[in-house]
Amino acid sequence: MTFNARITLPAQASPGEIIEVKVLTRHPMDRGGQSDGKGGTVPRKILNRLTATYAGEPIFRLDMHTGVSANPFVSFTTRAVATGDIVFEWREDGGATYTRIARLIVT
């Protein structure tokens, strides 16, 4: 499966500023259970967790379930501390993980 995520945050922020982070993930979020046409069923395959860390600290965690639509969008805020990477990690059923990094510039 091809994984794609669009992460949007300000080009730069001031120290202490509250910023909004937007994340749009391309994923079918297949709830499973439907017939596979061979007498079996299609297994569930969803992103079940999204975490974000900034400056080495967790800043966001979302546990997702089958009720989450395909291509989930989330938005959250955090305080700009220092220039650094925000690391996003998605965990999918079956153990696959996907990581993306967005740089926040604090001036």
VOPAGU-2260 file (C-alpha; in pm, 1 decimal, decimal comma):
REM VOPAGU-2260
SITE   aa  ch    i         X         Y         Z
SITE  MET   A    0       0,0       0,0       0,0
SITE  THR   A    1     122,8     349,3     -79,7
SITE  PHE   A    2     110,4     579,6     221,5
SITE  ASN   A    3      73,2     954,2     183,0
SITE  ALA   A    4      23,8    1231,0     437,9
SITE  ARG   A    5      -8,5    1605,8     393,9
SITE  ILE   A    6     115,8    1799,1     696,7
SITE  THR   A    7      51,7    2171,3     722,0
SITE  LEU   A    8     197,7    2405,6     982,7
SITE  PRO   A    9     313,4    2767,9     981,7
SITE  ALA   A   10     631,9    2850,7     788,6
SITE  GLN   A   11     766,8    3002,4    1110,3
SITE  ALA   A   12     650,3    3087,1    1460,9
SITE  SER   A   13     759,0    3302,5    1752,9
SITE  PRO   A   14     874,2    3143,3    2078,7
SITE  GLY   A   15     569,3    3064,3    2292,4
SITE  GLU   A   16     323,6    3105,8    2003,5
SITE  ILE   A   17      39,3    2856,2    1980,2
SITE  ILE   A   18      40,1    2701,1    1633,2
SITE  GLU   A   19    -210,3    2480,7    1453,1
SITE  VAL   A   20     -93,6    2157,6    1292,2
SITE  LYS   A   21    -313,5    1995,3    1025,5
SITE  VAL   A   22    -265,7    1639,8     902,9
SITE  LEU   A   23    -450,0    1476,1     612,2
SITE  THR   A   24    -368,8    1107,7     568,9
SITE  ARG   A   25    -444,2     906,9     254,7
SITE  HIS   A   26    -560,0     565,0     376,3
SITE  PRO   A   27    -868,4     353,7     292,1
SITE  MET   A   28    -932,4     262,6     660,7
SITE  ASP   A   29   -1076,5     -76,4     554,8
SITE  ARG   A   30   -1304,6    -199,6     835,5
SITE  GLY   A   31   -1284,8    -556,8     704,2
SITE  GLY   A   32   -1546,6    -827,2     745,9
SITE  GLN   A   33   -1668,8    -827,4     386,0
SITE  SER   A   34   -1638,1   -1139,2     168,7
SITE  ASP   A   35   -1311,6   -1185,3     -17,4
SITE  GLY   A   36   -1492,9   -1388,1    -288,8
SITE  LYS   A   37   -1304,9   -1705,2    -192,7
SITE  GLY   A   38   -1514,0   -1810,0     107,3
SITE  GLY   A   39   -1321,9   -1598,2     356,2
SITE  THR   A   40   -1342,2   -1245,3     482,9
SITE  VAL   A   41   -1124,5    -940,9     423,0
SITE  PRO   A   42    -925,5    -857,8     737,6
SITE  ARG   A   43    -953,4    -518,4     903,7
SITE  LYS   A   44    -671,4    -283,7     800,8
SITE  ILE   A   45    -691,0      58,9     957,7
SITE  LEU   A   46    -450,1     312,7    1097,3
SITE  ASN   A   47    -507,3     259,4    1467,0
SITE  ARG   A   48    -280,7     523,8    1617,5
SITE  LEU   A   49    -121,6     855,7    1525,9
SITE  THR   A   50     139,6    1008,0    1754,4
SITE  ALA   A   51     340,2    1329,0    1721,5
SITE  THR   A   52     651,7    1430,4    1911,9
SITE  TYR   A   53     822,4    1770,3    1917,5
SITE  ALA   A   54    1153,0    1851,7    2086,2
SITE  GLY   A   55    1159,4    1490,6    2205,4
SITE  GLU   A   56     826,7    1520,0    2390,9
SITE  PRO   A   57     490,1    1370,7    2293,3
SITE  ILE   A   58     249,1    1646,0    2190,8
SITE  PHE   A   59     -38,6    1453,0    2032,4
SITE  ARG   A   60    -186,9    1103,0    2029,0
SITE  LEU   A   61    -497,8     980,2    1853,2
SITE  ASP   A   62    -632,1     624,7    1880,7
SITE  MET   A   63    -846,6     543,9    1577,8
SITE  HIS   A   64   -1112,4     277,2    1536,0
SITE  THR   A   65   -1330,0     142,6    1253,5
SITE  GLY   A   66   -1566,6     440,1    1279,9
SITE  VAL   A   67   -1298,9     674,0    1140,0
SITE  SER   A   68   -1357,4     751,7     772,9
SITE  ALA   A   69   -1113,7     691,6     490,7
SITE  ASN   A   70    -844,8     959,5     449,2
SITE  PRO   A   71    -863,1    1086,2     809,7
SITE  PHE   A   72    -797,6    1454,4     880,3
SITE  VAL   A   73    -689,2    1581,1    1222,2
SITE  SER   A   74    -597,6    1920,2    1355,7
SITE  PHE   A   75    -432,5    2007,3    1686,6
SITE  THR   A   76    -238,8    2290,5    1847,9
SITE  THR   A   77      96,2    2304,3    2021,8
SITE  ARG   A   78     322,0    2572,9    2160,4
SITE  ALA   A   79     630,6    2669,1    1957,1
SITE  VAL   A   80     933,0    2611,0    2179,2
SITE  ALA   A   81    1238,8    2598,5    1955,5
SITE  THR   A   82    1326,2    2519,7    1596,8
SITE  GLY   A   83    1298,8    2145,8    1552,9
SITE  ASP   A   84    1124,8    1851,5    1393,5
SITE  ILE   A   85     773,9    1735,0    1463,1
SITE  VAL   A   86     781,0    1359,4    1408,4
SITE  PHE   A   87     454,2    1192,4    1311,5
SITE  GLU   A   88     409,4     816,5    1338,1
SITE  TRP   A   89     109,8     615,7    1221,9
SITE  ARG   A   90      57,8     255,3    1331,8
SITE  GLU   A   91    -148,2      26,6    1109,9
SITE  ASP   A   92    -316,4    -307,7    1188,1
SITE  GLY   A   93     -68,0    -583,5    1116,9
SITE  GLY   A   94     225,7    -389,6    1261,7
SITE  ALA   A   95     323,0    -156,0     977,3
SITE  THR   A   96     435,9     191,6    1082,2
SITE  TYR   A   97     474,2     504,8     873,8
SITE  THR   A   98     679,4     808,5     976,3
SITE  ARG   A   99     685,3    1162,3     841,0
SITE  ILE   A  100     874,7    1466,7     968,4
SITE  ALA   A  101     782,7    1836,1     945,7
SITE  ARG   A  102    1026,7    2109,7    1050,9
SITE  LEU   A  103     903,3    2396,3    1266,9
SITE  ILE   A  104    1113,1    2712,8    1246,6
SITE  VAL   A  105    1098,1    2928,9    1561,0
SITE  THR   A  106    1245,8    3278,3    1535,4
